[in-house]
Amino acid sequence: MSQNGHAIGNYLGKPIFESIEVQDDTYVFDRIATYVDDEFPLDRLSENEVLVEPGLIYRHKD
C-alpha cells in the first residue's frame, strides 16, 4: 500500500490520506470503521472497499 493523496486528517495518531494505492488500484478515503466487540466487522465492507490500520475504510475510485 502506498499513499497517493495528501493527508486530510489523522485518526489515533496516524494520518488519513485522501487516497491510497493497493495493488495498482486507487482507493479514496470513505469513513472510519466501527469497532464492535474488540474487532472491525469485515462483513460490513462492500466489495469495492478495503480496511486499513488503524480502522480506516477506503473505497475503490471509479
PDB file of N, CA, C and O in Angstrom:
ATOM      1  N   MET A   1       0.846  -1.171   0.000  1.00  0.00           N
ATOM      2  CA  MET A   1       0.000   0.000   0.000  1.00  0.00           C
ATOM      3  C   MET A   1       0.891   1.233   0.000  1.00  0.00           C
ATOM      4  O   MET A   1       1.899   1.287   0.705  1.00  0.00           O
ATOM      5  N   SER A   2       0.513   2.204  -0.787  1.00  0.00           N
ATOM      6  CA  SER A   2       1.201   3.494  -0.773  1.00  0.00           C
ATOM      7  C   SER A   2       0.156   4.597  -0.822  1.00  0.00           C
ATOM      8  O   SER A   2      -0.930   4.417  -1.373  1.00  0.00           O
ATOM      9  N   GLN A   3       0.498   5.737  -0.241  1.00  0.00           N
ATOM     10  CA  GLN A   3      -0.442   6.848  -0.257  1.00  0.00           C
ATOM     11  C   GLN A   3      -0.226   7.686  -1.503  1.00  0.00           C
ATOM     12  O   GLN A   3       0.910   7.917  -1.916  1.00  0.00           O
ATOM     13  N   ASN A   4      -1.313   8.137  -2.098  1.00  0.00           N
ATOM     14  CA  ASN A   4      -1.253   8.983  -3.288  1.00  0.00           C
ATOM     15  C   ASN A   4      -1.551  10.428  -2.944  1.00  0.00           C
ATOM     16  O   ASN A   4      -0.842  11.336  -3.376  1.00  0.00           O
ATOM     17  N   GLY A   5      -2.580  10.635  -2.183  1.00  0.00           N
ATOM     18  CA  GLY A   5      -3.027  11.986  -1.874  1.00  0.00           C
ATOM     19  C   GLY A   5      -2.359  12.534  -0.631  1.00  0.00           C
ATOM     20  O   GLY A   5      -1.583  11.849   0.035  1.00  0.00           O
ATOM     21  N   HIS A   6      -2.669  13.752  -0.339  1.00  0.00           N
ATOM     22  CA  HIS A   6      -2.128  14.392   0.857  1.00  0.00           C
ATOM     23  C   HIS A   6      -2.946  13.974   2.080  1.00  0.00           C
ATOM     24  O   HIS A   6      -4.068  13.482   1.955  1.00  0.00           O
ATOM     25  N   ALA A   7      -2.370  14.177   3.246  1.00  0.00           N
ATOM     26  CA  ALA A   7      -3.072  13.858   4.485  1.00  0.00           C
ATOM     27  C   ALA A   7      -4.210  14.856   4.686  1.00  0.00           C
ATOM     28  O   ALA A   7      -4.016  16.067   4.582  1.00  0.00           O
ATOM     29  N   ILE A   8      -5.397  14.329   4.974  1.00  0.00           N
ATOM     30  CA  ILE A   8      -6.571  15.188   5.166  1.00  0.00           C
ATOM     31  C   ILE A   8      -7.009  15.219   6.626  1.00  0.00           C
ATOM     32  O   ILE A   8      -7.997  15.865   6.974  1.00  0.00           O
ATOM     33  N   GLY A   9      -6.276  14.524   7.462  1.00  0.00           N
ATOM     34  CA  GLY A   9      -6.582  14.485   8.884  1.00  0.00           C
ATOM     35  C   GLY A   9      -5.768  13.400   9.547  1.00  0.00           C
ATOM     36  O   GLY A   9      -4.823  12.873   8.960  1.00  0.00           O
ATOM     37  N   ASN A  10      -6.140  13.062  10.785  1.00  0.00           N
ATOM     38  CA  ASN A  10      -5.482  11.951  11.460  1.00  0.00           C
ATOM     39  C   ASN A  10      -6.482  11.241  12.357  1.00  0.00           C
ATOM     40  O   ASN A  10      -7.503  11.802  12.753  1.00  0.00           O
ATOM     41  N   TYR A  11      -6.159   9.995  12.663  1.00  0.00           N
ATOM     42  CA  TYR A  11      -7.013   9.164  13.496  1.00  0.00           C
ATOM     43  C   TYR A  11      -6.105   8.273  14.331  1.00  0.00           C
ATOM     44  O   TYR A  11      -5.275   7.546  13.784  1.00  0.00           O
ATOM     45  N   LEU A  12      -6.252   8.324  15.628  1.00  0.00           N
ATOM     46  CA  LEU A  12      -5.420   7.558  16.557  1.00  0.00           C
ATOM     47  C   LEU A  12      -3.928   7.778  16.296  1.00  0.00           C
ATOM     48  O   LEU A  12      -3.122   6.852  16.398  1.00  0.00           O
ATOM     49  N   GLY A  13      -3.583   9.007  15.961  1.00  0.00           N
ATOM     50  CA  GLY A  13      -2.187   9.360  15.749  1.00  0.00           C
ATOM     51  C   GLY A  13      -1.621   8.990  14.394  1.00  0.00           C
ATOM     52  O   GLY A  13      -0.434   9.207  14.149  1.00  0.00           O
ATOM     53  N   LYS A  14      -2.430   8.441  13.511  1.00  0.00           N
ATOM     54  CA  LYS A  14      -1.984   8.055  12.160  1.00  0.00           C
ATOM     55  C   LYS A  14      -2.645   8.967  11.138  1.00  0.00           C
ATOM     56  O   LYS A  14      -3.794   9.368  11.321  1.00  0.00           O
ATOM     57  N   PRO A  15      -1.931   9.302  10.054  1.00  0.00           N
ATOM     58  CA  PRO A  15      -2.523  10.176   9.040  1.00  0.00           C
ATOM     59  C   PRO A  15      -3.634   9.479   8.260  1.00  0.00           C
ATOM     60  O   PRO A  15      -3.585   8.274   8.016  1.00  0.00           O
ATOM     61  N   ILE A  16      -4.626  10.260   7.879  1.00  0.00           N
ATOM     62  CA  ILE A  16      -5.669   9.801   6.960  1.00  0.00           C
ATOM     63  C   ILE A  16      -5.325  10.421   5.615  1.00  0.00           C
ATOM     64  O   ILE A  16      -5.388  11.640   5.454  1.00  0.00           O
ATOM     65  N   PHE A  17      -4.963   9.590   4.655  1.00  0.00           N
ATOM     66  CA  PHE A  17      -4.620  10.093   3.331  1.00  0.00           C
ATOM     67  C   PHE A  17      -5.870  10.185   2.465  1.00  0.00           C
ATOM     68  O   PHE A  17      -6.778   9.360   2.565  1.00  0.00           O
ATOM     69  N   GLU A  18      -5.896  11.193   1.623  1.00  0.00           N
ATOM     70  CA  GLU A  18      -7.017  11.394   0.713  1.00  0.00           C
ATOM     71  C   GLU A  18      -7.221  10.171  -0.166  1.00  0.00           C
ATOM     72  O   GLU A  18      -8.357   9.774  -0.425  1.00  0.00           O
ATOM     73  N   SER A  19      -6.129   9.570  -0.626  1.00  0.00           N
ATOM     74  CA  SER A  19      -6.210   8.361  -1.448  1.00  0.00           C
ATOM     75  C   SER A  19      -4.982   7.497  -1.201  1.00  0.00           C
ATOM     76  O   SER A  19      -3.932   7.982  -0.780  1.00  0.00           O
ATOM     77  N   ILE A  20      -5.141   6.203  -1.473  1.00  0.00           N
ATOM     78  CA  ILE A  20      -4.048   5.246  -1.350  1.00  0.00           C
ATOM     79  C   ILE A  20      -4.048   4.355  -2.585  1.00  0.00           C
ATOM     80  O   ILE A  20      -5.033   4.295  -3.320  1.00  0.00           O
ATOM     81  N   GLU A  21      -2.941   3.669  -2.802  1.00  0.00           N
ATOM     82  CA  GLU A  21      -2.851   2.718  -3.906  1.00  0.00           C
ATOM     83  C   GLU A  21      -2.595   1.332  -3.336  1.00  0.00           C
ATOM     84  O   GLU A  21      -1.670   1.129  -2.550  1.00  0.00           O
ATOM     85  N   VAL A  22      -3.434   0.376  -3.746  1.00  0.00           N
ATOM     86  CA  VAL A  22      -3.317  -1.008  -3.314  1.00  0.00           C
ATOM     87  C   VAL A  22      -3.318  -1.871  -4.565  1.00  0.00           C
ATOM     88  O   VAL A  22      -4.300  -1.884  -5.307  1.00  0.00           O
ATOM     89  N   GLN A  23      -2.234  -2.589  -4.808  1.00  0.00           N
ATOM     90  CA  GLN A  23      -2.101  -3.468  -5.973  1.00  0.00           C
ATOM     91  C   GLN A  23      -2.510  -2.756  -7.260  1.00  0.00           C
ATOM     92  O   GLN A  23      -3.334  -3.258  -8.024  1.00  0.00           O
ATOM     93  N   ASP A  24      -1.930  -1.592  -7.489  1.00  0.00           N
ATOM     94  CA  ASP A  24      -2.141  -0.787  -8.700  1.00  0.00           C
ATOM     95  C   ASP A  24      -3.559  -0.238  -8.866  1.00  0.00           C
ATOM     96  O   ASP A  24      -3.904   0.245  -9.944  1.00  0.00           O
ATOM     97  N   ASP A  25      -4.381  -0.303  -7.828  1.00  0.00           N
ATOM     98  CA  ASP A  25      -5.719   0.293  -7.852  1.00  0.00           C
ATOM     99  C   ASP A  25      -5.756   1.449  -6.858  1.00  0.00           C
ATOM    100  O   ASP A  25      -5.135   1.384  -5.797  1.00  0.00           O
ATOM    101  N   THR A  26      -6.484   2.503  -7.207  1.00  0.00           N
ATOM    102  CA  THR A  26      -6.588   3.672  -6.340  1.00  0.00           C
ATOM    103  C   THR A  26      -7.870   3.610  -5.520  1.00  0.00           C
ATOM    104  O   THR A  26      -8.947   3.311  -6.035  1.00  0.00           O
ATOM    105  N   TYR A  27      -7.724   3.902  -4.228  1.00  0.00           N
ATOM    106  CA  TYR A  27      -8.844   3.937  -3.297  1.00  0.00           C
ATOM    107  C   TYR A  27      -8.864   5.300  -2.625  1.00  0.00           C
ATOM    108  O   TYR A  27      -7.809   5.864  -2.333  1.00  0.00           O
ATOM    109  N   VAL A  28     -10.055   5.835  -2.378  1.00  0.00           N
ATOM    110  CA  VAL A  28     -10.202   7.136  -1.722  1.00  0.00           C
ATOM    111  C   VAL A  28     -10.812   6.933  -0.333  1.00  0.00           C
ATOM    112  O   VAL A  28     -11.612   6.023  -0.118  1.00  0.00           O
ATOM    113  N   PHE A  29     -10.418   7.796   0.600  1.00  0.00           N
ATOM    114  CA  PHE A  29     -10.928   7.679   1.966  1.00  0.00           C
ATOM    115  C   PHE A  29     -12.439   7.836   1.971  1.00  0.00           C
ATOM    116  O   PHE A  29     -12.989   8.729   1.327  1.00  0.00           O
ATOM    117  N   ASP A  30     -13.102   6.951   2.712  1.00  0.00           N
ATOM    118  CA  ASP A  30     -14.559   6.997   2.804  1.00  0.00           C
ATOM    119  C   ASP A  30     -15.028   7.279   4.230  1.00  0.00           C
ATOM    120  O   ASP A  30     -15.827   8.187   4.461  1.00  0.00           O
ATOM    121  N   ARG A  31     -14.514   6.480   5.198  1.00  0.00           N
ATOM    122  CA  ARG A  31     -15.008   6.644   6.566  1.00  0.00           C
ATOM    123  C   ARG A  31     -14.107   5.893   7.551  1.00  0.00           C
ATOM    124  O   ARG A  31     -13.219   5.131   7.169  1.00  0.00           O
ATOM    125  N   ILE A  32     -14.375   6.142   8.822  1.00  0.00           N
ATOM    126  CA  ILE A  32     -13.707   5.416   9.895  1.00  0.00           C
ATOM    127  C   ILE A  32     -14.574   4.213  10.245  1.00  0.00           C
ATOM    128  O   ILE A  32     -15.789   4.339  10.395  1.00  0.00           O
ATOM    129  N   ALA A  33     -13.947   3.051  10.373  1.00  0.00           N
ATOM    130  CA  ALA A  33     -14.673   1.815  10.657  1.00  0.00           C
ATOM    131  C   ALA A  33     -15.216   1.817  12.082  1.00  0.00           C
ATOM    132  O   ALA A  33     -14.640   2.430  12.981  1.00  0.00           O
ATOM    133  N   THR A  34     -16.323   1.127  12.269  1.00  0.00           N
ATOM    134  CA  THR A  34     -16.921   0.954  13.584  1.00  0.00           C
ATOM    135  C   THR A  34     -16.279  -0.247  14.262  1.00  0.00           C
ATOM    136  O   THR A  34     -16.198  -1.329  13.680  1.00  0.00           O
ATOM    137  N   TYR A  35     -15.827  -0.053  15.485  1.00  0.00           N
ATOM    138  CA  TYR A  35     -15.172  -1.108  16.260  1.00  0.00           C
ATOM    139  C   TYR A  35     -16.226  -1.770  17.137  1.00  0.00           C
ATOM    140  O   TYR A  35     -16.810  -1.116  18.001  1.00  0.00           O
ATOM    141  N   VAL A  36     -16.479  -3.075  16.923  1.00  0.00           N
ATOM    142  CA  VAL A  36     -17.528  -3.789  17.645  1.00  0.00           C
ATOM    143  C   VAL A  36     -16.941  -5.052  18.270  1.00  0.00           C
ATOM    144  O   VAL A  36     -16.275  -5.831  17.587  1.00  0.00           O
ATOM    145  N   ASP A  37     -17.181  -5.256  19.549  1.00  0.00           N
ATOM    146  CA  ASP A  37     -16.714  -6.462  20.253  1.00  0.00           C
ATOM    147  C   ASP A  37     -15.226  -6.724  20.020  1.00  0.00           C
ATOM    148  O   ASP A  37     -14.827  -7.846  19.707  1.00  0.00           O
ATOM    149  N   ASP A  38     -14.418  -5.688  20.174  1.00  0.00           N
ATOM    150  CA  ASP A  38     -12.960  -5.786  20.049  1.00  0.00           C
ATOM    151  C   ASP A  38     -12.467  -6.152  18.656  1.00  0.00           C
ATOM    152  O   ASP A  38     -11.379  -6.712  18.516  1.00  0.00           O
ATOM    153  N   GLU A  39     -13.246  -5.846  17.625  1.00  0.00           N
ATOM    154  CA  GLU A  39     -12.793  -6.097  16.255  1.00  0.00           C
ATOM    155  C   GLU A  39     -13.563  -5.216  15.276  1.00  0.00           C
ATOM    156  O   GLU A  39     -14.571  -4.600  15.621  1.00  0.00           O
ATOM    157  N   PHE A  40     -13.063  -5.176  14.059  1.00  0.00           N
ATOM    158  CA  PHE A  40     -13.756  -4.484  12.975  1.00  0.00           C
ATOM    159  C   PHE A  40     -14.509  -5.535  12.173  1.00  0.00           C
ATOM    160  O   PHE A  40     -13.873  -6.399  11.568  1.00  0.00           O
ATOM    161  N   PRO A  41     -15.836  -5.497  12.144  1.00  0.00           N
ATOM    162  CA  PRO A  41     -16.604  -6.498  11.397  1.00  0.00           C
ATOM    163  C   PRO A  41     -16.380  -6.352   9.885  1.00  0.00           C
ATOM    164  O   PRO A  41     -16.883  -5.419   9.260  1.00  0.00           O
ATOM    165  N   LEU A  42     -15.635  -7.268   9.324  1.00  0.00           N
ATOM    166  CA  LEU A  42     -15.306  -7.192   7.898  1.00  0.00           C
ATOM    167  C   LEU A  42     -16.512  -7.439   7.011  1.00  0.00           C
ATOM    168  O   LEU A  42     -16.498  -7.072   5.836  1.00  0.00           O
ATOM    169  N   ASP A  43     -17.560  -8.059   7.555  1.00  0.00           N
ATOM    170  CA  ASP A  43     -18.751  -8.309   6.740  1.00  0.00           C
ATOM    171  C   ASP A  43     -19.512  -7.020   6.430  1.00  0.00           C
ATOM    172  O   ASP A  43     -20.458  -7.032   5.642  1.00  0.00           O
ATOM    173  N   ARG A  44     -19.106  -5.920   7.040  1.00  0.00           N
ATOM    174  CA  ARG A  44     -19.742  -4.627   6.750  1.00  0.00           C
ATOM    175  C   ARG A  44     -19.057  -3.891   5.606  1.00  0.00           C
ATOM    176  O   ARG A  44     -19.499  -2.815   5.205  1.00  0.00           O
ATOM    177  N   LEU A  45     -17.989  -4.461   5.086  1.00  0.00           N
ATOM    178  CA  LEU A  45     -17.300  -3.848   3.948  1.00  0.00           C
ATOM    179  C   LEU A  45     -17.966  -4.265   2.647  1.00  0.00           C
ATOM    180  O   LEU A  45     -18.408  -5.405   2.504  1.00  0.00           O
ATOM    181  N   SER A  46     -18.035  -3.349   1.713  1.00  0.00           N
ATOM    182  CA  SER A  46     -18.514  -3.677   0.369  1.00  0.00           C
ATOM    183  C   SER A  46     -17.360  -4.278  -0.419  1.00  0.00           C
ATOM    184  O   SER A  46     -16.205  -4.197  -0.001  1.00  0.00           O
ATOM    185  N   GLU A  47     -17.673  -4.877  -1.550  1.00  0.00           N
ATOM    186  CA  GLU A  47     -16.643  -5.487  -2.399  1.00  0.00           C
ATOM    187  C   GLU A  47     -15.587  -4.492  -2.844  1.00  0.00           C
ATOM    188  O   GLU A  47     -14.431  -4.857  -3.059  1.00  0.00           O
ATOM    189  N   ASN A  48     -15.983  -3.239  -2.981  1.00  0.00           N
ATOM    190  CA  ASN A  48     -15.060  -2.235  -3.508  1.00  0.00           C
ATOM    191  C   ASN A  48     -14.359  -1.448  -2.398  1.00  0.00           C
ATOM    192  O   ASN A  48     -13.848  -0.357  -2.649  1.00  0.00           O
ATOM    193  N   GLU A  49     -14.329  -1.988  -1.173  1.00  0.00           N
ATOM    194  CA  GLU A  49     -13.718  -1.290  -0.050  1.00  0.00           C
ATOM    195  C   GLU A  49     -12.580  -2.106   0.562  1.00  0.00           C
ATOM    196  O   GLU A  49     -12.565  -3.335   0.493  1.00  0.00           O
ATOM    197  N   VAL A  50     -11.626  -1.384   1.164  1.00  0.00           N
ATOM    198  CA  VAL A  50     -10.545  -2.025   1.907  1.00  0.00           C
ATOM    199  C   VAL A  50     -10.443  -1.359   3.279  1.00  0.00           C
ATOM    200  O   VAL A  50     -10.719  -0.170   3.431  1.00  0.00           O
ATOM    201  N   LEU A  51     -10.043  -2.147   4.264  1.00  0.00           N
ATOM    202  CA  LEU A  51      -9.844  -1.658   5.623  1.00  0.00           C
ATOM    203  C   LEU A  51      -8.349  -1.531   5.861  1.00  0.00           C
ATOM    204  O   LEU A  51      -7.593  -2.474   5.626  1.00  0.00           O
ATOM    205  N   VAL A  52      -7.925  -0.361   6.330  1.00  0.00           N
ATOM    206  CA  VAL A  52      -6.512  -0.073   6.550  1.00  0.00           C
ATOM    207  C   VAL A  52      -6.326   0.330   8.010  1.00  0.00           C
ATOM    208  O   VAL A  52      -7.149   1.059   8.563  1.00  0.00           O
ATOM    209  N   GLU A  53      -5.245  -0.143   8.635  1.00  0.00           N
ATOM    210  CA  GLU A  53      -4.951   0.263  10.014  1.00  0.00           C
ATOM    211  C   GLU A  53      -4.853   1.767  10.092  1.00  0.00           C
ATOM    212  O   GLU A  53      -4.297   2.375   9.177  1.00  0.00           O
ATOM    213  N   PRO A  54      -5.350   2.390  11.109  1.00  0.00           N
ATOM    214  CA  PRO A  54      -5.909   1.852  12.349  1.00  0.00           C
ATOM    215  C   PRO A  54      -7.431   1.777  12.347  1.00  0.00           C
ATOM    216  O   PRO A  54      -8.051   2.039  13.377  1.00  0.00           O
ATOM    217  N   GLY A  55      -8.049   1.429  11.225  1.00  0.00           N
ATOM    218  CA  GLY A  55      -9.511   1.345  11.144  1.00  0.00           C
ATOM    219  C   GLY A  55     -10.105   2.329  10.159  1.00  0.00           C
ATOM    220  O   GLY A  55     -11.180   2.883  10.390  1.00  0.00           O
ATOM    221  N   LEU A  56      -9.398   2.545   9.057  1.00  0.00           N
ATOM    222  CA  LEU A  56      -9.865   3.468   8.024  1.00  0.00           C
ATOM    223  C   LEU A  56     -10.390   2.675   6.841  1.00  0.00           C
ATOM    224  O   LEU A  56      -9.771   1.697   6.421  1.00  0.00           O
ATOM    225  N   ILE A  57     -11.519   3.090   6.307  1.00  0.00           N
ATOM    226  CA  ILE A  57     -12.107   2.405   5.155  1.00  0.00           C
ATOM    227  C   ILE A  57     -11.947   3.289   3.926  1.00  0.00           C
ATOM    228  O   ILE A  57     -12.322   4.462   3.917  1.00  0.00           O
ATOM    229  N   TYR A  58     -11.379   2.686   2.897  1.00  0.00           N
ATOM    230  CA  TYR A  58     -11.200   3.352   1.609  1.00  0.00           C
ATOM    231  C   TYR A  58     -12.029   2.608   0.581  1.00  0.00           C
ATOM    232  O   TYR A  58     -12.132   1.383   0.631  1.00  0.00           O
ATOM    233  N   ARG A  59     -12.629   3.349  -0.363  1.00  0.00           N
ATOM    234  CA  ARG A  59     -13.414   2.706  -1.426  1.00  0.00           C
ATOM    235  C   ARG A  59     -12.697   2.890  -2.758  1.00  0.00           C
ATOM    236  O   ARG A  59     -11.987   3.871  -2.978  1.00  0.00           O
ATOM    237  N   HIS A  60     -12.905   1.926  -3.629  1.00  0.00           N
ATOM    238  CA  HIS A  60     -12.264   1.948  -4.943  1.00  0.00           C
ATOM    239  C   HIS A  60     -12.693   3.184  -5.711  1.00  0.00           C
ATOM    240  O   HIS A  60     -13.878   3.516  -5.762  1.00  0.00           O
ATOM    241  N   LYS A  61     -11.738   3.856  -6.301  1.00  0.00           N
ATOM    242  CA  LYS A  61     -12.039   5.053  -7.092  1.00  0.00           C
ATOM    243  C   LYS A  61     -12.539   4.614  -8.452  1.00  0.00           C
ATOM    244  O   LYS A  61     -11.834   3.926  -9.190  1.00  0.00           O
ATOM    245  N   ASP A  62     -13.758   5.014  -8.783  1.00  0.00           N
ATOM    246  CA  ASP A  62     -14.359   4.628 -10.072  1.00  0.00           C
ATOM    247  C   ASP A  62     -13.860   5.497 -11.192  1.00  0.00           C
ATOM    248  O   ASP A  62     -14.260   5.313 -12.341  1.00  0.00           O
TER     249      ASP A  62
END
